[in-house]
Amino acid sequence: MIRYSESPQGITPEQLQGFFEGWPNPPTPETHLRILQHSDEVVLALDEETGQVVGFVTAITDGILAAYIPLLEVLPDYRGQGIGSQLMRRMLALLEDYYMVDLLCDAHLQPFYARLGMVPTTGMMLRRYDRQSGRTP
Ligand SMILES: CC(C)(COP(=O)(O)OP(=O)(O)OC[C@H]1O[C@@H](n2cnc3c(N)ncnc32)[C@H](O)[C@@H]1OP(=O)(O)O)[C@@H](O)C(=O)NCCC(=O)NCCS
């Protein structure tokens, strides 16, 4: 069974294995935990049998008008079961009071987000790949 949680409290780095698939220089599990702890909102999907986190989504906000969803990921073995949709539905519910809720995604994922009520737009971004594993604290 998958259990959903809206807090990283009590989560350990050992429960955060296998994320950032395909990233050449990914955050460590310890850094991943810090990301969860420093986000304004998180939703976690936990496999109750293994105790592992198998999916997560984060949001950062100004607390008033705008929210941004930087990260959503479900572990490969758990994809295609509705977990990603459930994480997003729960996150959008947490952010329901905000005027702006934005994220960036590849074009092939636009139908996934459109099913959740989001609309395509254009945007801009900057990536510093030498910082991909995270800022030093
Ligand atoms: C995107 C992601 C979170 C979806 O999680 P999930 O648990 O598989 O999602 P769900 O089971 O709720 O929904 C699956 C649907 O998402 C869509 N989808 C997921 N990954 C896709 C991909 N790579 N290309 C196209 N569509 C995709 C499919 O339309 C699928 O629909 P179906 O169930 O009718 O086949 C997951 O594939 C993932 O972690 N990918 C790698 C990280 C990533 O791309 N994150 C998003 C950053 S913007």
PDBQT file of the ligand as one rigid body, heavy atoms in Angstrom, charges set to zero:
ROOT
HETATM    1  C1  LIG A 201       6.298  12.135 -14.561  1.00  0.00    +0.000 C 
HETATM    2  C2  LIG A 201       6.153  11.122 -13.426  1.00  0.00    +0.000 C 
HETATM    3  C3  LIG A 201       6.266  11.831 -12.082  1.00  0.00    +0.000 C 
HETATM    4  C4  LIG A 201       4.781  10.463 -13.532  1.00  0.00    +0.000 C 
HETATM    5  O1  LIG A 201       4.629   9.594 -12.422  1.00  0.00    +0.000 OA
HETATM    6  P1  LIG A 201       3.663   8.328 -12.494  1.00  0.00    +0.000 P 
HETATM    7  O2  LIG A 201       3.465   7.828 -11.110  1.00  0.00    +0.000 OA
HETATM    8  O3  LIG A 201       4.140   7.344 -13.517  1.00  0.00    +0.000 OA
HETATM    9  O4  LIG A 201       2.348   9.040 -13.027  1.00  0.00    +0.000 OA
HETATM   10  P2  LIG A 201       0.883   8.429 -13.140  1.00  0.00    +0.000 P 
HETATM   11  O5  LIG A 201       0.937   6.931 -13.022  1.00  0.00    +0.000 OA
HETATM   12  O6  LIG A 201       0.005   9.181 -12.241  1.00  0.00    +0.000 OA
HETATM   13  O7  LIG A 201       0.509   8.878 -14.606  1.00  0.00    +0.000 OA
HETATM   14  C5  LIG A 201       1.131   8.250 -15.680  1.00  0.00    +0.000 C 
HETATM   15  C6  LIG A 201       0.796   9.081 -16.874  1.00  0.00    +0.000 C 
HETATM   16  O8  LIG A 201       1.786  10.084 -17.000  1.00  0.00    +0.000 OA
HETATM   17  C7  LIG A 201       2.177  10.227 -18.330  1.00  0.00    +0.000 C 
HETATM   18  N1  LIG A 201       3.622  10.111 -18.395  1.00  0.00    +0.000 N 
HETATM   19  C8  LIG A 201       4.446   9.772 -17.392  1.00  0.00    +0.000 A 
HETATM   20  N2  LIG A 201       5.708   9.795 -17.798  1.00  0.00    +0.000 NA
HETATM   21  C9  LIG A 201       5.689  10.142 -19.087  1.00  0.00    +0.000 A 
HETATM   22  C10 LIG A 201       6.682  10.330 -20.064  1.00  0.00    +0.000 A 
HETATM   23  N3  LIG A 201       7.991  10.170 -19.791  1.00  0.00    +0.000 N 
HETATM   24  N4  LIG A 201       6.290  10.695 -21.304  1.00  0.00    +0.000 NA
HETATM   25  C11 LIG A 201       4.992  10.861 -21.593  1.00  0.00    +0.000 A 
HETATM   26  N5  LIG A 201       4.012  10.696 -20.699  1.00  0.00    +0.000 NA
HETATM   27  C12 LIG A 201       4.356  10.340 -19.472  1.00  0.00    +0.000 A 
HETATM   28  C13 LIG A 201       1.503   9.158 -19.114  1.00  0.00    +0.000 C 
HETATM   29  O9  LIG A 201       0.551   9.849 -19.888  1.00  0.00    +0.000 OA
HETATM   30  C14 LIG A 201       0.811   8.264 -18.126  1.00  0.00    +0.000 C 
HETATM   31  O10 LIG A 201      -0.481   8.068 -18.577  1.00  0.00    +0.000 OA
HETATM   32  P3  LIG A 201      -1.117   6.586 -18.618  1.00  0.00    +0.000 P 
HETATM   33  O11 LIG A 201      -1.284   6.193 -17.173  1.00  0.00    +0.000 OA
HETATM   34  O12 LIG A 201      -2.406   6.808 -19.329  1.00  0.00    +0.000 OA
HETATM   35  O13 LIG A 201      -0.138   5.736 -19.349  1.00  0.00    +0.000 OA
HETATM   36  C15 LIG A 201       7.234   9.992 -13.533  1.00  0.00    +0.000 C 
HETATM   37  O14 LIG A 201       7.177   9.449 -14.840  1.00  0.00    +0.000 OA
HETATM   38  C16 LIG A 201       8.635  10.454 -13.226  1.00  0.00    +0.000 C 
HETATM   39  O15 LIG A 201       9.053  10.479 -12.066  1.00  0.00    +0.000 OA
HETATM   40  N6  LIG A 201       9.405  10.796 -14.264  1.00  0.00    +0.000 N 
HETATM   41  C17 LIG A 201      10.799  11.227 -14.100  1.00  0.00    +0.000 C 
HETATM   42  C18 LIG A 201      10.910  12.585 -13.450  1.00  0.00    +0.000 C 
HETATM   43  C19 LIG A 201      10.092  13.619 -14.177  1.00  0.00    +0.000 C 
HETATM   44  O16 LIG A 201      10.052  13.678 -15.412  1.00  0.00    +0.000 OA
HETATM   45  N7  LIG A 201       9.418  14.459 -13.381  1.00  0.00    +0.000 N 
HETATM   46  C20 LIG A 201       8.619  15.542 -13.880  1.00  0.00    +0.000 C 
HETATM   47  C21 LIG A 201       9.449  16.765 -13.983  1.00  0.00    +0.000 C 
HETATM   48  S1  LIG A 201       8.522  18.096 -14.715  1.00  0.00    +0.000 SA
ENDROOT
TORSDOF 0
